[in-house]
Amino acid sequence: MSQTKFIVRKVAVLGAGVMGAQIAAHLANAKVPTVLFDLPATTGDKNAIALKAIDALKKQKPSPLAGKDAISAITAANYDDHLSLLKDCDLVIEAIAERMDWKTDLYRKVAPHLGENTIFVTNTSGLSINTLADSLPDNLKPHFCGVHFFNPPRYMHLVEIIPCRGSGAEMLDNLERFLVTTLGKGVIRAKDTPNFVANRIGVFSMLATIANAEKFGIRFDVVDDLTGPRLGRPKSATFRTADVVGLDTFSHVVKTMQDTLPNDPWHGLFKSPEWLQKLIAAGALGAKTKVGIYKKEGKQMFVLDPASGNYVGSGEKGDDAVKEILKNPDPAAKFKALRESSHPQAQFLWACFCDVFHYIAFHLADIAHSARDVDFAIRWGFGWNFGPFETWQSAGWQQVAGWVNEDIKAGKTLSAAALPAWVLEADRAGVHFADGSYDAAGGKLVGRSTLDVYRRQLAPAKVLGEKNAPLGETVYENDGVRAFTTGDDVLVVSFKSKAHAIGPDVLEGVNAALDIAEARFKALVIWQTEEPFSVGADLQSMMPAFMMGDWDSIENMVRRFQDTSMRLRYSQIPTVAATQGYVFGGGCEFTMHVDKVVAALESYVGLVEVGVGLLPGGGGCKEFALRAAQQAKGGDILSVLKDYFLAVAMAKVGTSAIETQEIGYFRPTDVVVFNAYELLYVAKQQALAMAESGYRPPLKVKSFPVAGRTGAASIKGQLVNMLEGRFISQHDFFISGLIADVMTGGDVEAGTEVDEQWILELERKAFMTLLKNSKTQDRIANMLTTGKPLRN
């Protein structure tokens, strides 16, 4: 008999603090009706606390809301008047402050109002789930567990599920399905140990870094320079991360470790340093109070000197010799050089790695079900490119294990605890293998979850050591693209260029793939093996022709770009673009021409060519002119076109796939997927559905009306005001004027009927005009050399 389908129709979030409100926001992003509860206000509207939290969501950066309408899915409520609403909620998430007594008091209050099959979860960052469960009536325990979202919930991929002793297996599976597909999360199941997996190890890593910084006398800003992107970690590195998290929050997590882990061999490390306690006492809590370990005065940044307690000018960097070691692509050689160097900064870095390796090896058996869960927890919860076990294994398991063991015996580590026997096994090559990852408690390898939801992940996240062969069977390949099939009649095209920029090889490859797909396949999907989808046209590939003044060659490439966009529109088979990350310039133009876009929620989309002094030359201006005419339906074309013009002229970027639909780059009928690992599966299903329903390409548009020269004049009138108000430069004015001319159809009367090719010709000529302009050339040169736009 098949299992009853679990559907989440409505969710309640208990607690309208920072985490509760942002969890509610992400549920709303996913179109899940959500009731946000908090205490009744003592005066005025009794829902005032929840209403204030909902209103605050609109102002936060980065925005927890993915679109302007998402907030309408959240309803404010209070515990006095609205507990009866809980019976209709399929999921109730408790997210109040980390106080065991407050949580258990609330459980007693809400328990009688929960529906018979309601899943009840606590969003705690480290409290014991079993202790919390003990306060529940027996009938609720099978429906209870911990769910730990990471902050901010929209953007952080990790969610930890922590079962209690009585949690029902089917309930846990249903909850995981919902978190993975509906909310787009990477789920690991954690043991009920203090701070679970990610915070236990991530916070230990930060504490070890703080301790070693003091030991080796390394300034806080130098620590952040060395422990951020140079190690494949976020820009916020160590001390900035503490500021972002909130020094009070960080201190609370440390206190949890201090109180609940008395027998941990590193217990002496689990305390907030005196300088941190003083900052908290002074109300300097980090980013939320605008002063913490760092503070900004005017344009000058300052950093705390813990010895004096004063702030000093920030901006010191790591030593060049140490940074040179970190550039070594060979992990084994890099660690060897750090360990053998006499430079304090190198010794500091090796000590940080050594202490983390020591800690994860010692605790793997008691805190996680496998080494894979540890690495995913740190990658998804703390933003590291590689987890700590992956880092160790990549440098040679035996070599690193020997070094760590030597340092323990020499008293150089933060604890004298011996390494577990399994770490030093003579034949051990690591913890991640093709057959699974090591479970230290069971002494065996464990494979991936077999839960049905993961079958949708055709290219799941992998750890070092897993099978990592290219997906599918290659059908066609050149220097620009690889086209492959997994045997389902869909040809998938992935770009091979840096940042998936679109140059001659990519254009040639896409056209060859379209030829093959039309002859042998039912559909074509453009999907990249990793983000971004595409940063746009490959300007670097134009440079040789540009230097030689070979304008004809460049114009031919632009024409080829336009022709490729049009082929994607009118191909004999369905075409689908599966996007995540940046979808800029020409990448955006491709998505505007395919039959359907399947976009990961975190797709950042825009026609951003004005940043390099150009206008969209691959059909973007044409497409907006056409869409404006179609949407006006014989009415005022200019009123529709103005918003599209502003999107192009201001290089407006949609900061989510949903906002991108609101701007108009994506259509309302395009599909938004919350889990990027499901992108390829959903894109293929959409393509096959079109093919199986008797797909025919759109009929070519014979003609459509344009706004004409009067429309362009109206737009330019507004541009004059912007120029005189110094909101735009003279060159911005020139570029925007050309965009207006193209999008309104050129020097013709309003309402004149033109075809797509007419606008494409205007677009291409305007593109070439700008390319020959010295100010545009300066913008391009600046972007290619610095990676930043030039305002001239």
C-alpha positions in Angstrom: 0.0 0.0 0.0 1.4 3.4 -0.9 2.2 5.9 1.8 -0.2 8.8 2.4 1.1 11.9 0.9 2.2 14.6 3.3 1.1 18.1 2.4 2.0 21.3 4.2 -1.0 23.6 3.7 -0.2 26.0 6.5 2.6 26.6 9.0 2.8 28.5 12.3 6.0 30.0 13.6 6.1 30.7 17.4 8.3 33.7 18.1 8.7 36.8 16.0 12.3 37.5 16.9 15.0 37.7 14.2 15.1 33.9 13.4 11.3 33.4 13.8 10.4 36.2 11.5 13.0 35.3 8.9 11.9 31.6 8.9 8.4 32.9 8.3 9.7 35.0 5.4 11.3 32.1 3.7 8.1 30.0 4.1 6.3 32.9 2.5 8.8 33.0 -0.3 7.8 29.4 -1.0 4.1 30.4 -1.0 3.4 28.6 2.3 0.7 30.5 4.3 2.3 31.2 7.6 1.0 32.5 11.0 3.6 34.3 13.0 2.9 34.3 16.7 4.4 36.3 19.5 3.3 37.6 22.9 0.3 39.9 23.1 1.2 43.6 23.2 0.3 45.3 26.5 -1.2 48.4 24.7 -2.9 49.0 21.4 -3.2 46.2 18.8 -2.5 42.9 20.6 -0.6 41.6 17.4 1.7 44.6 17.5 4.9 42.6 18.3 4.4 40.2 15.4 3.2 43.1 13.1 6.4 45.0 13.9 8.5 42.0 13.1 6.7 41.5 9.7 7.2 45.2 8.8 10.9 45.0 9.7 11.3 42.2 7.1 10.8 44.8 4.3 13.8 46.8 5.4 16.5 44.1 6.1 19.5 43.6 3.8 20.1 41.2 2.4 16.3 40.8 2.0 14.7 37.8 3.6 11.9 38.3 1.1 12.3 37.1 -2.4 9.5 39.2 -3.9 7.3 42.1 -3.0 4.2 40.0 -2.6 5.7 37.3 -0.4 4.9 39.1 2.8 1.2 38.8 2.1 1.5 35.1 3.0 2.3 36.0 6.6 -0.4 36.6 9.2 0.3 38.1 12.6 -1.1 36.4 15.7 -0.7 36.4 19.5 -0.8 33.6 22.1 -3.8 35.0 23.9 -6.3 35.1 21.0 -5.1 32.8 18.2 -4.0 29.5 19.6 -7.0 27.9 18.0 -5.4 28.6 14.6 -2.7 25.9 15.4 -5.1 23.0 14.8 -5.1 23.8 11.0 -1.3 24.0 10.8 0.5 20.9 9.4 3.8 22.2 10.8 4.5 24.4 13.9 8.0 25.8 14.3 8.9 27.1 17.8 11.6 29.8 17.5 11.6 31.7 20.7 14.7 32.6 22.8 17.2 29.9 23.8 15.8 29.4 27.3 14.8 25.8 28.3 12.2 27.1 30.8 10.6 29.5 28.4 10.3 26.9 25.7 8.8 24.2 28.0 6.3 26.8 29.4 5.2 27.6 25.8 4.9 23.8 24.9 2.5 23.3 27.8 0.4 26.3 26.5 0.2 25.2 22.8 0.1 21.4 23.1 -3.7 21.2 23.6 -4.2 23.2 20.4 -2.1 21.2 18.0 -3.8 19.0 15.3 -3.6 15.3 15.6 -1.0 14.9 12.9 0.8 18.3 13.3 4.5 18.1 13.2 5.9 20.2 16.1 9.6 21.3 15.9 11.9 23.5 17.8 14.4 25.7 16.1 17.2 25.6 18.7 20.8 26.1 18.0 22.0 23.7 20.7 19.6 22.8 23.5 18.9 19.2 24.2 16.0 17.9 22.1 15.3 15.0 24.4 15.1 17.3 27.4 12.6 19.5 25.6 10.6 16.5 24.5 10.3 15.4 28.1 8.0 18.4 28.7 5.5 17.2 26.0 2.6 14.8 26.5 3.4 11.3 25.2 1.0 11.6 22.2 3.1 14.5 20.8 6.6 13.0 21.1 6.3 11.0 17.8 5.6 14.3 16.1 8.4 16.2 17.7 12.0 16.9 16.8 14.6 19.7 16.5 15.1 21.7 13.3 18.0 24.0 13.3 17.9 26.7 10.5 21.0 28.8 10.0 20.9 32.5 9.8 19.8 34.0 7.5 17.4 31.2 6.7 16.7 32.3 3.1 20.4 32.1 2.1 22.0 29.5 4.3 21.6 26.1 2.8 21.9 24.0 5.9 19.1 22.7 8.2 19.9 20.2 10.9 17.1 17.7 11.9 17.6 16.4 15.4 15.3 13.5 16.4 14.3 12.9 20.0 14.1 9.3 21.3 10.4 9.1 20.4 10.4 10.9 17.0 8.5 8.9 14.3 10.5 7.7 11.3 7.7 8.6 8.8 7.4 12.1 10.4 11.1 12.7 10.0 11.1 11.6 6.4 8.1 13.9 5.6 9.8 16.8 7.3 13.0 16.2 5.4 11.1 16.1 2.1 9.4 19.4 2.8 12.7 21.1 3.9 14.6 19.8 0.8 12.2 20.5 -2.0 9.8 23.2 -0.8 12.3 25.3 1.2 15.4 24.2 -0.9 17.6 23.1 2.1 20.5 20.8 2.5 19.5 18.5 5.4 21.7 16.5 7.7 20.3 14.5 10.6 22.3 15.3 13.7 22.6 13.5 17.0 21.2 15.1 20.2 24.5 16.5 21.4 25.2 20.1 22.5 25.2 22.5 19.6 24.7 19.5 17.2 27.2 19.3 14.3 27.8 22.6 12.5 27.9 24.9 15.5 29.8 22.4 17.6 32.6 22.3 15.1 32.3 25.7 13.5 32.3 27.5 16.9 35.2 25.3 18.1 37.1 26.4 14.9 36.4 30.1 15.8 37.5 29.6 19.4 40.6 27.7 18.3 41.4 30.6 15.9 40.9 33.2 18.7 43.2 31.2 21.1 45.9 30.7 18.5 45.7 34.4 17.5 46.5 35.3 21.1 49.2 32.6 21.3 51.1 33.7 18.2 50.3 37.4 18.6 48.3 37.9 15.4 46.2 41.0 15.0 42.5 40.5 14.5 42.4 42.1 11.0 45.4 40.0 9.9 43.6 36.9 11.2 40.6 37.8 9.0 42.8 38.5 6.0 44.4 35.0 6.4 41.3 33.0 7.4 38.8 34.2 4.7 38.9 33.6 0.9 42.6 32.6 1.1 41.4 29.4 2.9 38.3 29.0 0.7 36.0 30.5 3.4 33.7 33.5 3.4 35.0 37.1 3.3 33.8 37.6 6.9 36.5 35.1 7.9 36.6 34.8 11.7 36.2 38.0 13.7 33.9 39.7 11.1 31.8 36.5 11.3 31.4 36.9 15.0 30.3 40.5 14.5 27.8 39.5 11.8 26.4 36.6 14.0 26.2 39.0 17.0 28.7 38.8 19.8 26.0 38.1 22.3 24.7 35.2 20.2 28.2 33.9 19.7 28.9 34.1 23.4 25.6 32.3 24.2 26.6 29.4 22.0 30.0 29.2 23.7 28.2 29.3 27.1 26.1 26.3 26.0 29.3 24.4 25.3 30.7 25.4 28.6 27.6 24.4 30.5 26.8 21.1 28.7 30.2 19.7 27.8 32.0 19.5 31.2 33.9 16.3 30.1 35.0 17.6 26.7 38.9 17.5 26.7 38.8 21.1 25.2 36.4 22.4 28.0 38.9 25.0 29.1 38.6 26.6 25.7 34.8 27.0 26.0 34.7 30.5 27.5 34.3 34.0 26.1 37.6 35.9 26.3 37.6 38.9 28.7 37.7 41.4 25.8 34.6 39.8 24.3 32.7 40.0 27.7 33.7 43.7 28.0 32.3 44.4 24.5 29.0 42.7 25.3 28.7 44.5 28.6 29.3 47.8 26.8 26.5 47.0 24.3 29.0 46.6 21.4 27.3 43.5 19.9 28.7 43.6 16.4 26.9 44.5 13.1 23.5 44.9 14.7 24.8 47.7 17.0 27.3 49.0 14.4 30.2 48.4 16.7 31.8 45.2 18.0 35.2 43.8 17.2 35.2 46.2 14.3 33.7 49.7 14.1 33.4 52.3 11.4 33.9 56.0 11.8 33.1 57.9 8.6 35.0 55.9 5.9 37.7 54.7 8.3 37.5 51.1 9.7 38.9 50.3 13.2 39.5 47.0 14.9 39.8 46.1 18.6 43.3 45.7 20.1 42.5 43.1 22.8 45.6 43.9 24.8 44.8 47.6 25.4 41.0 47.4 24.9 41.2 50.3 22.4 40.4 50.4 18.7 43.2 50.8 16.2 43.2 51.5 12.5 42.2 48.4 10.6 43.4 47.0 7.2 46.6 45.2 7.9 47.2 42.1 5.7 48.9 38.8 6.1 52.6 38.7 5.3 53.4 38.2 1.6 55.5 35.1 2.3 52.6 33.4 4.1 50.1 34.4 1.4 52.4 32.9 -1.1 52.3 29.6 0.7 48.5 29.7 0.7 48.5 30.1 -3.1 50.1 26.6 -3.5 47.4 24.4 -5.2 48.9 21.3 -3.7 47.3 20.8 -0.2 50.1 18.5 1.0 52.8 20.9 0.1 50.9 23.8 1.5 50.5 22.2 4.9 54.1 21.1 5.0 55.3 24.6 4.3 53.0 26.1 6.9 54.1 23.6 9.5 57.8 24.0 8.8 57.8 27.8 8.5 59.2 29.9 11.4 56.9 32.8 10.5 54.3 33.3 13.4 51.5 33.7 10.9 52.3 30.4 9.2 52.6 28.7 12.6 49.2 30.2 13.6 47.5 28.9 10.5 48.9 25.4 10.9 47.9 25.4 14.6 44.3 26.4 13.6 44.1 23.5 11.1 45.8 21.0 13.4 43.4 21.8 16.3 40.3 21.5 14.1 41.6 18.2 12.6 42.2 16.9 16.2 38.8 17.9 17.4 36.7 16.4 14.5 38.7 13.2 14.6 38.2 12.9 18.4 34.5 13.7 18.3 33.3 12.2 15.0 31.8 9.1 16.7 29.7 11.0 19.2 28.5 14.0 17.3 27.8 12.8 13.7 26.5 9.8 11.8 29.4 10.2 9.2 32.2 12.3 8.1 30.1 13.4 5.2 27.6 15.0 7.6 30.4 17.0 9.2 31.8 18.3 5.9 28.3 19.2 4.5 27.4 20.9 7.9 30.5 23.1 7.7 30.2 23.8 4.0 26.5 24.6 4.1 26.3 26.2 7.6 29.6 28.2 7.7 30.2 28.7 4.0 33.5 26.9 3.6 34.4 25.7 0.1 35.6 22.4 1.6 34.8 20.7 4.8 37.5 19.9 7.4 37.7 16.2 6.7 37.9 16.9 2.9 40.7 19.3 3.6 42.6 16.7 5.6 42.1 13.9 3.1 43.1 16.1 0.2 46.5 16.7 1.8 47.1 13.0 2.4 45.4 11.3 5.4 48.5 9.5 6.7 50.9 12.4 6.5 48.5 14.9 8.2 47.5 12.3 10.9 51.2 11.8 11.7 51.8 15.6 12.0 48.7 16.0 14.3 49.8 13.1 16.4 53.3 14.5 16.7 52.0 17.9 17.8 49.7 16.4 20.4 52.6 14.5 21.9 54.8 17.6 21.8 52.1 19.6 23.7 51.6 22.0 20.9 47.8 21.5 20.6 44.9 23.0 22.6 44.2 19.6 24.2 46.4 16.5 25.0 43.6 14.1 24.1 44.8 11.1 22.1 43.6 10.6 18.6 41.2 7.7 18.2 42.7 4.4 17.0 40.8 4.5 13.7 42.6 7.7 12.6 46.0 6.1 12.8 45.2 2.8 11.1 48.0 1.9 8.8 45.9 1.4 5.7 43.5 4.3 6.2 43.5 6.6 3.1 40.7 8.9 4.4 37.1 9.0 5.4 35.3 9.6 2.0 35.2 6.9 -0.6 33.2 5.9 -3.6 31.2 3.5 -1.5 30.4 6.0 1.3 31.8 8.0 4.2 33.1 6.8 7.5 30.9 6.3 10.5 33.3 6.3 13.5 30.6 5.0 15.9 29.8 2.0 13.7 33.2 1.5 12.3 31.8 1.3 8.8 31.2 3.3 5.6 27.7 4.7 5.2 26.1 5.7 1.9 23.8 8.5 1.0 20.2 8.8 2.2 17.9 6.7 0.0 14.9 9.0 0.7 12.9 9.4 -2.5 13.4 13.2 -2.6 17.1 12.8 -3.4 16.4 11.0 -6.6 15.5 14.4 -8.1 19.1 15.5 -7.4 20.7 14.4 -10.7 23.9 16.2 -9.8 23.9 16.3 -5.9 26.6 18.0 -3.7 29.5 15.7 -3.4 32.4 15.3 -1.0 36.0 14.7 -2.0 36.5 11.0 -2.7 33.0 10.3 -4.0 32.5 9.2 -7.6 32.9 12.4 -9.6 32.7 11.4 -13.2 31.0 13.8 -15.6 27.3 13.4 -15.7 25.8 11.5 -18.6 27.3 10.4 -22.0 29.0 13.1 -24.1 27.2 13.6 -27.4 29.2 16.6 -28.6 32.0 18.7 -27.2 34.2 21.7 -28.3 36.3 24.2 -26.4 33.1 26.1 -25.4 30.5 23.5 -24.4 29.8 19.9 -23.5 26.5 18.5 -24.7 25.4 15.2 -23.0 22.5 12.9 -22.4 21.4 10.7 -19.5 19.3 8.6 -21.8 16.0 10.4 -21.6 15.8 12.1 -25.0 16.9 15.4 -23.6 20.2 17.0 -24.8 21.9 19.0 -22.0 24.4 21.7 -22.8 26.9 23.0 -20.3 29.4 25.8 -20.9 33.1 25.2 -20.3 34.3 28.8 -20.4 35.4 30.8 -17.4 32.3 32.1 -15.5 30.4 30.6 -18.4 31.0 33.7 -20.5 29.6 33.5 -24.1 32.2 33.8 -26.8 32.7 32.3 -30.3 33.3 28.7 -29.0 30.1 28.8 -26.9 28.0 30.2 -29.7 29.4 27.5 -32.1 28.7 24.8 -29.5 25.1 25.9 -28.8 24.3 26.0 -32.5 25.9 22.5 -33.0 23.9 21.2 -30.0 20.7 22.6 -31.5 21.4 20.9 -34.8 22.0 17.6 -33.0 19.0 18.0 -30.7 16.6 18.8 -33.6 17.9 15.7 -35.4 18.0 13.2 -32.5 16.4 14.4 -29.3 13.1 15.6 -28.0 14.4 18.8 -26.2 17.4 20.8 -25.3 18.3 22.2 -21.8 21.1 24.7 -21.0 22.3 23.9 -17.5 25.7 24.6 -15.9 27.5 22.1 -13.7 28.1 24.9 -11.2 27.0 28.5 -10.8 27.0 31.1 -12.4 24.7 30.4 -15.3 26.6 33.0 -17.3 28.2 36.4 -16.7 27.4 37.4 -20.3 29.4 38.0 -23.5 33.1 37.2 -23.4 34.6 40.6 -23.9 38.1 39.2 -23.6 37.5 37.1 -26.8 36.8 40.4 -28.7 40.1 42.0 -27.7 42.3 40.7 -30.6 39.8 42.0 -33.2 39.3 45.2 -31.1 43.0 45.9 -31.0 43.3 45.5 -34.7 40.2 47.6 -35.4 38.5 44.7 -37.1 35.0 46.0 -36.5 33.5 43.7 -39.2 34.7 40.7 -37.3 33.1 41.9 -34.0 29.9 42.9 -35.7 29.7 39.4 -37.2 30.1 37.9 -33.7 27.3 40.1 -32.4 25.1 39.0 -35.4 26.0 35.4 -34.5 24.9 36.0 -30.9 21.6 37.5 -32.0 21.0 34.6 -34.5 21.7 32.1 -31.7 19.2 33.8 -29.4 16.6 33.6 -32.2 17.4 29.9 -32.8 16.7 29.2 -29.2 13.3 30.9 -29.7 12.3 29.3 -33.0 14.0 25.9 -32.7 11.9 22.8 -33.7 12.4 21.3 -30.2 11.5 22.8 -26.8 14.4 24.8 -25.3 14.8 25.3 -21.5 17.4 27.3 -19.5 18.1 26.1 -15.9 19.6 29.1 -14.0 21.4 29.7 -10.7 23.8 32.4 -9.6 24.6 35.3 -11.9 22.5 35.4 -15.1 24.0 38.6 -16.7 24.0 40.3 -20.1 24.1 37.7 -22.9 23.2 34.9 -20.4 20.1 36.8 -19.5 19.3 37.3 -23.3 19.5 33.6 -23.8 17.0 33.0 -21.0 14.7 35.6 -22.5 14.5 33.6 -25.8 14.1 30.0 -24.6 10.7 28.4 -24.3 10.9 28.2 -20.5 13.3 29.1 -17.7 13.6 26.9 -14.7 15.4 29.1 -12.2 16.9 28.4 -8.8 15.4 30.9 -6.3 18.9 32.4 -5.9 19.3 33.5 -9.5 20.6 37.1 -9.8 19.5 38.3 -13.2 20.0 41.4 -15.3 20.9 43.1 -18.6 23.9 44.9 -17.1 25.7 45.9 -20.3 25.6 49.7 -19.4 28.2 48.9 -16.7 30.7 48.4 -19.5 29.3 51.2 -21.6 27.3 49.0 -24.0 23.7 48.0 -24.5 22.2 44.5 -24.8 23.3 43.2 -28.2 22.0 39.6 -28.2 18.3 40.4 -28.6 17.5 41.8 -25.2 16.4 45.2 -26.4 14.4 43.6 -29.2 12.7 41.2 -26.7 11.6 44.0 -24.4 10.2 46.0 -27.4 8.3 42.9 -28.5 7.0 42.1 -25.0 5.8 45.7 -24.5 3.8 45.6 -27.8 2.3 42.3 -26.9 1.4 43.3 -23.3 0.0 46.7 -24.4 -2.6 44.8 -26.6 -3.2 47.8 -28.8 -3.0 50.3 -25.9 -0.3 52.6 -24.8 3.0 50.8 -25.6 5.2 53.4 -24.0 3.6 53.0 -20.6 4.6 49.3 -20.6 8.0 50.0 -22.3 9.2 52.6 -19.8 9.7 50.0 -17.0 11.6 47.7 -19.4 13.7 50.7 -20.5 14.6 51.5 -16.9 15.6 47.9 -16.2 18.1 48.1 -19.1 19.3 51.7 -18.7 19.7 51.3 -14.9 21.2 47.8 -15.2 18.6 46.6 -12.8 19.3 43.2 -11.3 16.7 40.9 -9.9 18.0 39.6 -6.6 15.9 36.4 -6.7 14.2 34.5 -9.5 10.9 35.8 -8.1 12.0 39.5 -8.3 13.4 38.8 -11.7 9.8 37.8 -12.8 8.5 41.1 -11.3 11.1 43.1 -13.3 10.2 41.2 -16.4 13.4 39.4 -17.5 11.7 36.1 -16.6 8.0 35.5 -17.5 5.3 34.7 -15.0 5.0 31.2 -16.6 8.7 30.5 -15.9 9.3 28.1 -13.0 11.1 28.9 -9.7 12.9 26.0 -7.9 14.0 26.4 -4.3 16.6 23.7 -4.3 19.4 24.3 -6.9 20.3 20.6 -6.8 16.8 19.8 -8.3 17.3 22.3 -11.2 18.3 19.8 -13.9 15.6 17.3 -13.0 12.8 19.9 -13.1 14.2 21.5 -16.3 14.2 18.1 -18.0 10.6 17.4 -16.8 9.4 20.7 -18.2 11.2 20.1 -21.5 9.8 16.6 -21.9 6.3 17.8 -20.9 6.4 20.3 -23.8 7.8 17.7 -26.2 5.2 15.1 -25.2 2.3 17.5 -25.6 3.1 17.9 -29.4 5.5 20.9 -29.2 5.5 23.3 -32.1 7.8 26.4 -32.1 6.1 29.8 -31.7 4.9 31.3 -35.0 7.4 33.9 -36.1 6.2 37.4 -35.3 5.5 39.1 -38.7 5.2 42.5 -37.2 4.4 44.5 -34.1 3.9 48.2 -33.3 6.6 50.3 -31.7 6.6 53.5 -29.6 8.6 55.3 -32.3 10.5 58.6 -32.2 7.9 60.3 -30.0 8.2 57.5 -27.4 12.0 57.9 -27.5 11.7 61.7 -27.1 9.5 61.2 -24.0 12.1 58.9 -22.4 14.9 61.2 -23.3 13.1 64.1 -21.6 13.3 62.2 -18.3 16.9 61.4 -19.0 17.7 65.2 -19.3 16.3 65.7 -15.8 18.5 62.9 -14.5 21.5 64.4 -16.3 20.9 67.9 -14.9 20.4 66.5 -11.5 23.8 64.7 -11.8 22.2 61.3 -11.3 23.8 60.1 -14.5 26.9 61.1 -16.4 27.1 62.5 -19.9 28.1 59.1 -21.2 25.3 57.4 -19.3 23.0 59.8 -21.0 24.4 58.9 -24.4 24.1 55.2 -23.8 20.5 55.5 -22.4 19.5 57.6 -25.4 20.7 54.9 -27.8 18.8 52.2 -25.7 15.6 54.4 -26.0 16.1 54.7 -29.8 16.4 50.9 -30.2 13.6 49.9 -27.9 11.2 52.4 -29.4 11.9 51.2 -33.0 14.2 54.0 -34.3 13.3 57.0 -36.4 9.7 56.0 -37.2 6.2 57.2 -36.3 4.5 55.8 -33.1 2.5 52.7 -33.9 4.7 51.8 -37.0 4.7 48.0 -37.5 8.2 46.4 -37.6 9.5 42.9 -37.3 12.1 41.4 -34.9 14.9 41.7 -37.4 14.3 45.4 -37.7 15.0 45.9 -34.0 17.9 43.5 -34.0 19.6 45.6 -36.8 19.1 48.8 -34.7 20.4 47.0 -31.6 23.5 45.7 -33.4 24.3 49.1 -35.0 24.0 50.9 -31.6 26.2 48.3 -30.0 28.9 48.9 -32.5 28.6 52.7 -32.1 29.2 52.4 -28.4 32.0 49.9 -28.8 33.9 52.5 -31.0 33.4 55.2 -28.3 36.5 56.0 -26.2 34.5 56.2 -22.9 33.0 52.8 -23.5 36.5 51.5 -24.3 37.7 52.9 -20.9 34.8 51.1 -19.1 35.6 47.8 -20.8 39.3 48.1 -20.0 38.6 48.9 -16.4 36.2 45.9 -16.0 38.7 43.5 -17.6 41.6 44.7 -15.4 39.9 45.4 -12.1 36.6 43.5 -12.3 34.7 46.7 -11.3 32.6 49.1 -13.3 33.9 52.5 -14.1 31.7 55.5 -13.8 32.8 58.0 -16.4 
